[in-house]
Amino acid sequence: MTPAPQQSAVPLHTPEHAADPQRSFARLRGQGPIGLAEIHADVLVWVITDYRAARDLLHDQTGLWTKDTRGWMEHVPADSPVMPMLQWRPSLFFADGQEHAHLRRVITDSFALLDPRHVRETTLRHAGTLLAEFSHAGRADLVSQYARRLPLMVLNSLFGMPDTAATQLIGAVQAMTSTDLMRKAQGEQSLGAYLGELYQSKAAQRGNDLTSWFIDHPNGLSPEEVTNQVLITQGAAWETLAGLIANTAARILSDDRYRGTLTTGSLPIRHAIDDVLWNDPPLAMYSLHRPNRSVQFHGRDIEQGQPVFVSYAAINTCPYTGQSREGFRSDRKAHLAFAAGPHECPAQSIALVVAIAAIERLTATLPDIELAVPAQQLAHRSDPIYRVLTALPCRFTPLTLAPSTPPHPARTGPRQPAAGRLPASALPR
């Protein structure tokens, strides 16, 4: 089920990797298109670093590969930081074929109903609330005080919960990422209570929100399926969006090209985000697949059930990936930061709306914001899957802001008929 240590595995969970991931990627590339890596002590996996190999895996429709992690997860310690992203759940992340298509259609159809203008307004409102909490101090950590809180506040609203529930969601999700098993268990219990309340409130009274659309979708998800789609969507969006906001803020604050004005030809925020998605993607590695039978794939013998990951960060920063003969990127949006194929991120356009609005509100409110430490001192978490900063200390002229007031209610999109409401007896307990 797990690769044998037939050669030196490259550790991707150490402070050394966090400080210099390109060194790790170079070592992996030295093994060929697919290299052997360690994502936790004694937990070995195959990692794809070649663009063509990654595309072949991500677009495969032969049924050779499965996303189901059951049968392999026992090799990963329960307290491992990677466990939340790899633990099997009945969701589209771990489903194949028709089951995956069935669940994914619910996600894509529901996110298509979101009005980007409403998402932007919601993001700006919550960003204003957070900025008002620390703007008077003249100093802040943009990771803990802004980037890691804002996405959950936005998601809480988009899924239909009142703003007051965001505190419970933030506390629960943060606790679940702890390596302390007791705190992690408390976080899971709190998140379960949050999801139960969310489902019951929307099953009783629909609204213009994602949860209601999940429930009403013609594909007819069960209460458990609805809850798990909410859970997996929020979980994936939170960490990725938090990393994208923080990494983009760090790039803007450390690169003079983004610090000018219209008269000096400064680069736009979207350019900074594309730069991050190419060179410093917050989701550095994922797309876990396992072959249903032993196979030779791009020169590598992979036994049945062995885990194969795609390193988006290694592929995006490969010296030869996506370059023209002149040596420039042929398309700045051709990166794999959102994966590709049937499992490509179904909400990337909404994610970009949130990230852009978050950075715009930050820089417009605090125009003289700057790093409080040299950029070289910024540190990243030792994590093989995510590329996230541990802190982003900054300083600015103190400013007293009034808390944001909610805008006039805005429709998030056309409603589907609220047919087929589930009886109270069908609600999850």
N, C-alpha and C positions, 0 to 999 in steps of 0.2 A: 504493500500500500504506500510505502514511502521510499524514495530513491536510496540506494545503497551508497555509502560514502566511498565510491570508487575513485574519487579525486577530491581535491581540496574544495570544500564548499565555501562560498563567499558569504560572510555574515552580513545580514542586512538589518540587524536589530541592535547594533552597538553604537556608542557615541562616536566612534571613528567613522562609521558609515554616515551618521547624521551630519557630521562636520564636513565630509567630503564624499558625497555620493558618486561623483563622477569617477573617482578611483575604483569604487566597487563595480560600477558599470563597465569600466575598461577591463577589469578582471573577468567579469562575466562574458563580455564579448570575446575575450581571449579563448574561451572554451568553445566558441562557435555560436550559431544562431540561438542555441538553447544552452544555458549554463546551470550549474548546480549551486543553490543558495541555501542559507540557513535563516529561517525567519524567527526562530526561538531556539534556545539551547537544545540541540539534538533533534530539531524538527527541520528536515530537509525537504526541499521542493525544487522542481524545475522552473526556470525563469526564462521567458522569451525576451530577447533584446533586439531581434531583427524585425524590421517593418514587414517584410513579405511573409515571414513565418507567422507574425501576429495576425495579419490580415487573413491568412489561410485558416487559422484557428477560429478567429472571431466570425468569419463568414461561412464556416463549415455547415453544411446542411445534410451530411451523410448519415447522421445519427451515431457517428463514431464516439462523440464526446458527450459527457454529461456534466451538468452544473451541480448535481446532488452531492453534498459533502458527507452524507451519512456513510459510515464504514471507514472514514478516514479521520474524523474529528477526535477520536480517542487518542491520536498521536499528539494532539495539541493540549498543553496544560490548561486547566480551567482558569488559572489566573493570568494567562497570556494576554497581552494587549490586543492581539489579533483575533481573539476568540469572538468578540461581538460581530465582526465582519464575516466570519467563516462558519458560525454555528447555524446549522440547518434550521429553516423555518418553512412553513407552507406558504411561500411567497414566490413572486416571479424571479427573484434573484437565484433561486435554487431549483427552478423548474426547467423542463425541456419540452421541445416539440409543441404539441397542441395544448398541453397544460400551460406552458409558458405563454403561448399566443393568447389563450383565454384570459389569463390574468393581466398580461401586458395591455390588451385592448382596453381594459377598464382604466388603467393608468393613463394611457395616451389620450383616450377620449375625454377623460375628466380634466386633465391638464389643458386640453385644447379649449375648454370652456372658460378658462381663466382669462380675464381681460388684462393685458399687460399694463394698462394705465392704472388699473386698480392695484395690481401687484406693486407697481412703482410707488403709488400713493401710500400704501400700507408700509412699505419699506422706509420711505422718508419719514413717516409718522413715528415709527418705532425707533428709527435712528435718532430723531430729535429727542425722544424721551431719554435715550441713553446718553446722548451728548449733554443734556441738561443736568445729568447726575454728576458729571466730572468736569465740565467746562470751567467752572469757577476755580478749580484747583490749579490750573496751569500746567498740570502734568497728568499723564495717564498711561496705562498699559493697554494698548489697543487690542491685544489678544483677549485678555480676561474680561476687560470692561466693555468691549465693543464687538469684535469679530466673532467671538464664541457665544455671545448672548443674542445678537441681532437675528441670525437665521432662525433660531427657535421661536423668537417672538413673532416673526413673520409667518412661519409654518403654523404656529398655534392659531393665528388669525385665518390663514387660508384653509385650514381644516375645520374651521367653524367654532372654535372655542373663544370665550371672552378673554380680554387682555389679562384679567386677573389670574387666569389659569396658567399663564406663561411661566410664572415663578415656579410652580410645581413641575412643569415640563423641564425647565432648565435644570433644576436641582436633581431630578430623577435621571436625566440623560448624563449629566456630569458624574453622578455617583456610579452609574453603570460602567463608565470608562476607568474607574479606579481599579488598581491591582489588589486592594483590600477586599477580600471575598465577602466580609460582612457588610461593608458599605455598598459593595456591588449588589448584594442580595436586597438590601434596603432600597436601592435605586430601582431594581427590577420590580419590586413590590409597589413602589410609588408610581412607576410608569404604567404598570398594569391597572392600577386604580384610575389613573388619568385616561387611559384608553377605554376602560369600561364606562366611565362617565361620558366620554366623548360619543361612544357608540350609542349608548342609551338615550342621550339627549337628541341625537340626530335621527334615531329610529322613531322617536316619539314626535319630533317636529323637524321637518327638513328645512334647509336653508340654502343660500347661494354659496356653497362651499364644497370642497373636495370630498369630504366624508359623505355628504348627502348624495353626491353624484356617484360615489363608489356603491352606495347602498342601492340606488335606483337604476344602476346600469343594467341594460337588457341581458348581460351575461349572467346575472343572478348569483352574485357571490353570497356565500354563507356568512353569518356573523363572524366566525373565526377568520375566514378569508379576508373580509373587510378589515378587521382589526389588524391582521398581519400585513396587509398592504399599506395601511397607515403607518405601522411601526417601521417597516423596512424603508419606506419612502422618506419618512422623517429622519431616520437614523442616517441614511446615506446622504441626504441633502444637507443635514446639519454639519457634519465634519468637513465635507467637501466645500460647502459655501463658506464656512468659517475660515478654512485654509485659503480659499481663493481671495477673500476680503483681506485677510492679514498679509498674505504674500504680495498682493497688489499694492496695498498701502506701504509695505516695506520698500517695494520697487520704486514707487513714486517719491517717497521721502529720501531715497538714497541715490536717485538719478536726476541730475539737473535738467535733463531734457523734459521732464514732466513738471518742473517747478516754475516755469516761466509764465508769461501771459500771452494773450492773443497776438500782441505786437512782437513778441520774441519767438513766435513759432513753436510753442510748447506742444508736445504730443498729447493726443486725447486719452482719456481714461480707458477707452476700449482698446487702444493700442497697448497700454500697459497690461490689461487683462490677457490679451492674446500673447503678449510676451511671457507672462507667467504660465499660461497654459502650454506653451511650447517648452520653456526652459525650467520651470519650477512648479509643475502641476501638483496641486494639493493631494490628489489621489494618485500617488506615484506608481502603484502597482495593484492590480486586481485581476478581474476576469478569470477566476479560478475554474479550470476545466479538468476533468479526469477521463481518460480513455476507457471505453467499455470493453476493450480487448487490447492486448499488447500490440504495439504499433511502432514502426519506424517513422519518425516525423522530423523532416529537415535534418536528416543525418543522425538523429538521436534515437536510441532504442528506449522506448518508454513502456513500462509494464502496465498491465491493466490496473486501474484504480490509483495510479500515482498522480499527485497533484502537479498541475502545470499553470503557472501564473504568466501574465503579460505585464512587463515593466513599461508602462507608458513613458515614464521619465527617461529611461535608458534609450528607448526608441526615438523619442522626440529630440534628444540631444546627441544622437549618433551623428558623427561628422558627415555621413553620407545620406541621411534620411531627409527626403523632401527637398533636396537641393537641385537646382538647375545646373547647366554646364558652366554658368557664370559664378556659381557658388552661392546663390541666394535661394531662400525658401521660395518654392514655386507657388505656395498658397499658405498664407498665415493661418488658415483655418483647417489645414489638412492634418493637424496633430491628432493623436489618439487619446487626448486627455479625457474625453467622454466615451472612450471605447469605440466600438463599431459593430456593424452587423445586427443580428436579432436582439442582442442584449445591450445595444447602445443606449446611453442615458436618455430616457424619454422626456426629461424635463430640462434639457440644457438651455433652451431659449428663456425659460422662466428664471433659471439660475443666473443667467447673464443679466437679466433685468434687475434682479435683487442686488447682485454684486456692483453693477454700475451705479445704481441709486445709493447704495451704502457709501461708496467712495465719494460720489458727488456731494452728498450731504455732509460728510466729514470735512472735505477740503473747502467747501463753501462756507461752512460754519466757523472753521478754524483755519483761515487762509495762511497763517504764519506757522502752522504746525511743522515741527521738525523732529528728527531723531534725537533722543537724549543720550545716546551712546553711539560710538562709531559703528557703521554698518557691519564691519568685520566681527564685532562682538555679539551680534545676534545669533542665537542658538536655536537648533531645531530638535524636536523630540526624537528620541531613538525609536523609530517605528518603521517597519519594512513596508507598510501599506500606505501610510499617509506621510506627506511632507509638510509639517506644520511647525510654526515657530512656538517656542515655549513662552516668549514674551516679546512685546514690541513697545519698549518705553519711549515716550515722546514728550515734548514740552511745547507750550504755546502761550500766548497772552491770555491771562484769565478773563473769562467772559461769563456773565450771569445770564442764563437763558430761562425763559418760561417753558414749562413742560408742554409738549406738543398736544394740540387738541385734535380729536378725530375729525377727518374731513366729512363732508356730507356723504351719506351711504352711496356706494357705487355698486352697480351690478357687476358680478364677475363673469357673466356670460349668459346665454340662453339656458333656461332651465329645462331639464327633461321632466316628463310627467312623473309625479310622485306616486307611481303605481306600485303595487306589490309590497306594501309596507309589512314589516315582519311583526308578528304578535309579540307581546311582552314575554311570553314563555320561551321565545327563541333567542332572547338577548343573552349575551355571554355572561356567565357568573364568575 
